[in-house]
Amino acid sequence: MKPLGTHRPRASRALLTSGVRAATRHAPRGERGTMALEMVILAPILLILFMFLLACGRYFQTSSLLENAARDGARSASQTRSLAEAQSQVDDAVTRTMEQAVQSCKDTAGGSITTAFAAGSTLSVEVTCTINYRDLGLLGIGGDTRITKKFSSSIDPYRGVRDGDQP
C-alpha cells in the first residue's frame, strides 16, 4: 500500500497522455472515409422518411379540416329555415374552414347536403376535397387523393321549415 501524498512523477503522466493523443490522431487506414460513406447511404433514406412524414401530415391535417368543415356546415345548416339557405351555410362553413388547407384542397373543396331537409329529420353534410401529392414525387405517390368526410345534425322537429319555392 502506498502512503498518502505520493504521486507519480510528472514525466510518466505526460508520456501517458501523449500516447493517447497519438493513438487518436492517426486512425488506421482501413477506417478513412467511412463517415462520408455513411452519409451517402443515410441521406437518401432520411430524405424519403422526411417526405413520407410530410405526406402523412398533409393527409391528417386535411382530414381534420374536412371533419371540422362538415361539422360546422351541418350545425349551421340545421339552424336555417330553407334548403337554399342551408346550402349557403354549408358553403360558407367549407370556405371558412378550408382557408387553412393546402392550395390543392382549397381549390377543390365542396360541401353538399345529402339528406332531405325536413323538420325533425337528420341533416347530413358531406365535404370532399382532393389533395395533390405531385410535389412529393420522390416517394412514388405522385397522384391525387380524394378525401370525404360526413357529419349529421338533427333539425328541430318544432322548427318551422320552408321549402325552397315558398317565401
N, C-alpha and C positions, 0 to 999 in steps of 0.2 A: 504494500500500500504506500502511495506517495504521501509525503507530508503536505499539508496545506501550504499554498503560496508558491509552489514550484510550477514553473511554466516551461513550455518548450522554448528552445532558442528561436529567435526571430528568423533566422536563415531557413530553418526547416519549414516554417509556416509559409514563407514566400515561395519556396520550391513547390509546396503542395498546391497553392493557388495558381501558380504559373503553369503547372502541369494540367490543371483542369481547364484553364483558358486555352491552352494549346490544343487540347483534345476537342474542344467545342468549336474552335475557329476553323479547323480544316476537316470538313466532312469527308467521309470516304467517297471515292469517285463513283461508285455504283448508285448513290442516292442523289446525285446532282440532277436538277430538272424535274424532280418528282412533284414539286409544288405546282409547277406550270402544267404538268400533265394532269394533275388532279383538277385544276381549274378548267382545263379544256374539256374534261369529262363531265364535271359537275355543272358548269354554266348552262348548257342547254337543258339539262334536267331541271334546274332551278327556274329557268325561264318558262318552261312548259308548266311547271307547278304553279307559278305565279299567274300565268294566263288562265289556267283552269280555275283558280280561285277567283279571278276577275269574272269569268263566265258564270260561276255559281253565285257570286254576289249580285251580279246583274239580274239573274233569274229570280232570286229570292226577294230582292228589293222590288222588282216589278210585280211579282206575285202579291206581295204585301200591299203595294199601292192599289192594285186591282181589287183586292178584298175590301180595302177602305172605300174605294170609289163605289163599289156595288152596295156596300152597307149604307153609305151616305145617300146614294141615289134612291135606294128603296125606302129609307126612312123619310126623306123629304118628299118623295112622290106619294107616299101613303097619307100625307097631310093635305094633299090638294083635293080639289073637287071635280076635276075633269081629266080625261086621258091626255089631252094635248098639254095641259099644264103639268101633269105628272111627267110626261116625256121631256118637257123643258127642264124640269127639276133634275131629272136623271142626267141630261146632257150637261147642265151646269155643274153638277157634282163630279162628273167624269173629267170635265175640263179643268176644274179647280184642283182636283186631287192629282191628276196626271201631269201637272206642271213640273213635278219633281222627278219625273221618269226620264229615261234615256230618250233621245230625239226620235229614234225609230218608233218607239211606243207612243210618244206624244202624237205623232202624225197618224197612227193607225187606230188609236183608242176610240172605242164607241160603246155606248150602252143602249140597251133596249129593254122594254117591259115585256116579259114573256108569258104573262097570265092575264086573265080577264080583270078589268077594273070595275069592281062592284063592291058595294057596302057589305062588310062582313067577310069578305074573301081575303085570301092571301095574295099579296102583290109580290111578284118575283122580278128581280132586275138581273140581267146578265151583262157583264162588261168583258170586252175582249180587246186584246192588242197583240201586235206582232213584234217580237224582239229580233233585231238584226245582229248576228254574230259574225258578220263577214270581216270585221276588223280583227278578229281573233283567229284568222285562218291558219295559223301555225298548228293549232290543235286538231285541225281536220273537221272542226264543227262547220264553219263557213256558211251556214244556211240561216234560215229564219225559223223561229219557234213561236207558235201561236199559243197564248195563254188565255184561258177563260175562267172567270170567277162568277159565282151566282150568290145572291142573298135574297131572303124573303122577309117581308114585313106585313103585318096584319093591318087591314083597313078597318077603322071603327065601324061596327055594324049599325050604329045610330047616327052616323055622319051622313049628311045629305050629299049624294054623289050625282053629278050631271053627266050625261054622255056628251060627246064632242060636238053634236049638232045643235043642242039647245043652249040658249044663253044662260 
